[in-house]
Amino acid sequence: MTLTDHIQETTAFLRDRQPENWQPQAALILGSGLNQISTAMQDAVVIDYDEIPHFLRTQVEGHSGKLHMGWLGGAPTICFQGRQHLYEGPRQGIDAWTVALRAIRALGVDILFLTAAAGSLNKTMTPGSLMMVADHLNLTGYNPLVGPNDEATGPRFPNMGRAYDPDLRSWLLDIAIADNIPLVEGVYAGMLGPNFETAAEVRMLQTIGADAVGMSVTTECLIAHHCGMRVMACSAITNFAEGLSSIAPTHEETLEMAEQCSGRLTQLLFGFFESLA
């Protein structure tokens, strides 16, 4: 079967199981330790990734691997509870997310909101902060758009000048101000992982203009932007990157701090999706 066949099969599977009188307007991907946000979904159909054709279940702690189709803040929404990472198998991970994101686009999703845990590269942006992504550096070494291009899906050479939709970013900032939620903007550097960065790599990232670093977001943005979705992203800053603190970053710290951030991020997301409704 071709990639197009996989997308069509996945789309049909999800369409057959979606709630009645429901047309998805937006989708949300939850990062490490942010599963709690899915509890804000209303009247959702929940499907395990293992049951969905051509999906992959992540083996990383903090990603439960369930798809929710329901309402968030009154807006018909698809919520991915966890993601597949490139470091779990680069080609597999790219193919799985290409199928997943193009399938939800075929269902009618217009806006994709990405969330992820990230490490701070800026001493003024402390753990516990929320950073809205204004732009990214794809340093993973992989691009999901490599290979034959289907012009019916998107252009061969997509322009990335508005990769993170400026109108949606302005909208989210207004919501944050109205709800008194501290929110900063910054550049996200996507690395392959799974190791945390060396101190020398951190200095390089700072030099080339990154504000936060993580192991996701960039490839998902590329896939979604290519097929016509408007993209938003917000990172929960869970730790200082190597060399910025006496405490070495760990995955356990990431999950713990993401849990602490999830309340404010849930409030921000709920306000955003409520305004969509």
Disulfide bonds with the S-S distance in Angstrom:
none
